[in-house]
Amino acid sequence: MLSCKELVAHSSDYLDGQLSLRERLGVRAHLAMCRHCRRFIRQMKVTQGVLRKLPDAAIPELDVLAERLAEQRNQSRQD
């Protein structure tokens, strides 16, 4: 059976349907036994879904927003 580290290494290929049958079965067997990895895969699916909905063109306002959020995060860590 796969270790958690191996599952993480294969997670993108698993979600993209790029694993062989044997590899897919190994991932599914691990997921049946490991709730932490099931949670990880669910989070990866949500992340992929969000990324697919983002616009293809760059939006300058998003860069400004990301910088502001990073600054706020850094300030809250310093407090």
Biotite code that builds the C-alpha atoms (Angstrom):
import biotite.structure as struc

atoms = struc.array([
    struc.Atom([0.000, 0.000, 0.000], chain_id="A", res_id=1, res_name="MET", atom_name="CA", element="C"),
    struc.Atom([1.120, 3.572, -0.667], chain_id="A", res_id=2, res_name="LEU", atom_name="CA", element="C"),
    struc.Atom([2.430, 5.767, 2.106], chain_id="A", res_id=3, res_name="SER", atom_name="CA", element="C"),
    struc.Atom([0.894, 9.197, 2.664], chain_id="A", res_id=4, res_name="CYS", atom_name="CA", element="C"),
    struc.Atom([3.983, 10.784, 1.128], chain_id="A", res_id=5, res_name="LYS", atom_name="CA", element="C"),
    struc.Atom([3.620, 8.632, -1.997], chain_id="A", res_id=6, res_name="GLU", atom_name="CA", element="C"),
    struc.Atom([-0.065, 9.478, -2.258], chain_id="A", res_id=7, res_name="LEU", atom_name="CA", element="C"),
    struc.Atom([0.702, 13.197, -2.140], chain_id="A", res_id=8, res_name="VAL", atom_name="CA", element="C"),
    struc.Atom([3.305, 12.721, -4.890], chain_id="A", res_id=9, res_name="ALA", atom_name="CA", element="C"),
    struc.Atom([0.688, 11.005, -7.088], chain_id="A", res_id=10, res_name="HIS", atom_name="CA", element="C"),
    struc.Atom([-2.271, 13.224, -6.144], chain_id="A", res_id=11, res_name="SER", atom_name="CA", element="C"),
    struc.Atom([-2.213, 15.575, -9.151], chain_id="A", res_id=12, res_name="SER", atom_name="CA", element="C"),
    struc.Atom([-1.906, 12.705, -11.616], chain_id="A", res_id=13, res_name="ASP", atom_name="CA", element="C"),
    struc.Atom([-4.697, 10.865, -9.783], chain_id="A", res_id=14, res_name="TYR", atom_name="CA", element="C"),
    struc.Atom([-7.038, 13.849, -9.959], chain_id="A", res_id=15, res_name="LEU", atom_name="CA", element="C"),
    struc.Atom([-6.171, 14.417, -13.625], chain_id="A", res_id=16, res_name="ASP", atom_name="CA", element="C"),
    struc.Atom([-6.860, 10.753, -14.459], chain_id="A", res_id=17, res_name="GLY", atom_name="CA", element="C"),
    struc.Atom([-3.288, 10.119, -15.570], chain_id="A", res_id=18, res_name="GLN", atom_name="CA", element="C"),
    struc.Atom([-2.454, 7.082, -13.439], chain_id="A", res_id=19, res_name="LEU", atom_name="CA", element="C"),
    struc.Atom([-2.371, 3.512, -14.620], chain_id="A", res_id=20, res_name="SER", atom_name="CA", element="C"),
    struc.Atom([-5.011, 1.113, -13.341], chain_id="A", res_id=21, res_name="LEU", atom_name="CA", element="C"),
    struc.Atom([-2.559, -0.360, -10.846], chain_id="A", res_id=22, res_name="ARG", atom_name="CA", element="C"),
    struc.Atom([-1.553, 3.069, -9.535], chain_id="A", res_id=23, res_name="GLU", atom_name="CA", element="C"),
    struc.Atom([-5.202, 4.176, -9.293], chain_id="A", res_id=24, res_name="ARG", atom_name="CA", element="C"),
    struc.Atom([-6.050, 1.075, -7.289], chain_id="A", res_id=25, res_name="LEU", atom_name="CA", element="C"),
    struc.Atom([-3.134, 1.777, -4.962], chain_id="A", res_id=26, res_name="GLY", atom_name="CA", element="C"),
    struc.Atom([-4.337, 5.333, -4.397], chain_id="A", res_id=27, res_name="VAL", atom_name="CA", element="C"),
    struc.Atom([-7.920, 4.195, -3.808], chain_id="A", res_id=28, res_name="ARG", atom_name="CA", element="C"),
    struc.Atom([-6.797, 1.508, -1.345], chain_id="A", res_id=29, res_name="ALA", atom_name="CA", element="C"),
    struc.Atom([-4.829, 4.096, 0.598], chain_id="A", res_id=30, res_name="HIS", atom_name="CA", element="C"),
    struc.Atom([-7.746, 6.548, 0.567], chain_id="A", res_id=31, res_name="LEU", atom_name="CA", element="C"),
    struc.Atom([-10.048, 3.844, 1.910], chain_id="A", res_id=32, res_name="ALA", atom_name="CA", element="C"),
    struc.Atom([-7.803, 3.542, 4.951], chain_id="A", res_id=33, res_name="MET", atom_name="CA", element="C"),
    struc.Atom([-6.523, 7.094, 5.528], chain_id="A", res_id=34, res_name="CYS", atom_name="CA", element="C"),
    struc.Atom([-8.922, 9.875, 6.474], chain_id="A", res_id=35, res_name="ARG", atom_name="CA", element="C"),
    struc.Atom([-6.158, 12.493, 6.373], chain_id="A", res_id=36, res_name="HIS", atom_name="CA", element="C"),
    struc.Atom([-5.390, 11.731, 2.751], chain_id="A", res_id=37, res_name="CYS", atom_name="CA", element="C"),
    struc.Atom([-9.104, 11.691, 1.905], chain_id="A", res_id=38, res_name="ARG", atom_name="CA", element="C"),
    struc.Atom([-9.305, 15.210, 3.333], chain_id="A", res_id=39, res_name="ARG", atom_name="CA", element="C"),
    struc.Atom([-6.214, 16.207, 1.347], chain_id="A", res_id=40, res_name="PHE", atom_name="CA", element="C"),
    struc.Atom([-7.711, 14.901, -1.912], chain_id="A", res_id=41, res_name="ILE", atom_name="CA", element="C"),
    struc.Atom([-10.994, 16.718, -1.207], chain_id="A", res_id=42, res_name="ARG", atom_name="CA", element="C"),
    struc.Atom([-9.062, 19.948, -0.654], chain_id="A", res_id=43, res_name="GLN", atom_name="CA", element="C"),
    struc.Atom([-7.129, 19.384, -3.882], chain_id="A", res_id=44, res_name="MET", atom_name="CA", element="C"),
    struc.Atom([-10.404, 18.902, -5.792], chain_id="A", res_id=45, res_name="LYS", atom_name="CA", element="C"),
    struc.Atom([-11.778, 22.151, -4.381], chain_id="A", res_id=46, res_name="VAL", atom_name="CA", element="C"),
    struc.Atom([-8.555, 23.953, -5.280], chain_id="A", res_id=47, res_name="THR", atom_name="CA", element="C"),
    struc.Atom([-8.662, 22.616, -8.840], chain_id="A", res_id=48, res_name="GLN", atom_name="CA", element="C"),
    struc.Atom([-12.278, 23.714, -9.160], chain_id="A", res_id=49, res_name="GLY", atom_name="CA", element="C"),
    struc.Atom([-11.495, 27.230, -7.983], chain_id="A", res_id=50, res_name="VAL", atom_name="CA", element="C"),
    struc.Atom([-8.484, 27.513, -10.283], chain_id="A", res_id=51, res_name="LEU", atom_name="CA", element="C"),
    struc.Atom([-10.533, 26.394, -13.272], chain_id="A", res_id=52, res_name="ARG", atom_name="CA", element="C"),
    struc.Atom([-13.008, 29.215, -12.620], chain_id="A", res_id=53, res_name="LYS", atom_name="CA", element="C"),
    struc.Atom([-10.362, 31.929, -12.572], chain_id="A", res_id=54, res_name="LEU", atom_name="CA", element="C"),
    struc.Atom([-10.149, 34.069, -15.689], chain_id="A", res_id=55, res_name="PRO", atom_name="CA", element="C"),
    struc.Atom([-7.377, 33.279, -18.155], chain_id="A", res_id=56, res_name="ASP", atom_name="CA", element="C"),
    struc.Atom([-6.291, 36.904, -18.522], chain_id="A", res_id=57, res_name="ALA", atom_name="CA", element="C"),
    struc.Atom([-4.245, 38.536, -15.792], chain_id="A", res_id=58, res_name="ALA", atom_name="CA", element="C"),
    struc.Atom([-6.167, 41.040, -13.710], chain_id="A", res_id=59, res_name="ILE", atom_name="CA", element="C"),
    struc.Atom([-3.909, 43.746, -12.219], chain_id="A", res_id=60, res_name="PRO", atom_name="CA", element="C"),
    struc.Atom([-6.288, 44.318, -9.301], chain_id="A", res_id=61, res_name="GLU", atom_name="CA", element="C"),
    struc.Atom([-5.716, 40.733, -8.156], chain_id="A", res_id=62, res_name="LEU", atom_name="CA", element="C"),
    struc.Atom([-1.990, 41.349, -7.790], chain_id="A", res_id=63, res_name="ASP", atom_name="CA", element="C"),
    struc.Atom([-2.665, 44.425, -5.657], chain_id="A", res_id=64, res_name="VAL", atom_name="CA", element="C"),
    struc.Atom([-5.148, 42.483, -3.547], chain_id="A", res_id=65, res_name="LEU", atom_name="CA", element="C"),
    struc.Atom([-2.693, 39.600, -3.103], chain_id="A", res_id=66, res_name="ALA", atom_name="CA", element="C"),
    struc.Atom([0.005, 42.019, -1.950], chain_id="A", res_id=67, res_name="GLU", atom_name="CA", element="C"),
    struc.Atom([-2.360, 43.613, 0.567], chain_id="A", res_id=68, res_name="ARG", atom_name="CA", element="C"),
    struc.Atom([-3.400, 40.235, 1.939], chain_id="A", res_id=69, res_name="LEU", atom_name="CA", element="C"),
    struc.Atom([0.241, 39.179, 2.266], chain_id="A", res_id=70, res_name="ALA", atom_name="CA", element="C"),
    struc.Atom([1.053, 42.396, 4.124], chain_id="A", res_id=71, res_name="GLU", atom_name="CA", element="C"),
    struc.Atom([-1.890, 41.899, 6.491], chain_id="A", res_id=72, res_name="GLN", atom_name="CA", element="C"),
    struc.Atom([-0.852, 38.299, 7.135], chain_id="A", res_id=73, res_name="ARG", atom_name="CA", element="C"),
    struc.Atom([2.710, 39.368, 7.887], chain_id="A", res_id=74, res_name="ASN", atom_name="CA", element="C"),
    struc.Atom([1.501, 42.113, 10.234], chain_id="A", res_id=75, res_name="GLN", atom_name="CA", element="C"),
    struc.Atom([-0.779, 39.722, 12.114], chain_id="A", res_id=76, res_name="SER", atom_name="CA", element="C"),
    struc.Atom([2.122, 37.308, 12.581], chain_id="A", res_id=77, res_name="ARG", atom_name="CA", element="C"),
    struc.Atom([4.261, 40.082, 14.051], chain_id="A", res_id=78, res_name="GLN", atom_name="CA", element="C"),
    struc.Atom([1.580, 41.122, 16.555], chain_id="A", res_id=79, res_name="ASP", atom_name="CA", element="C"),
])
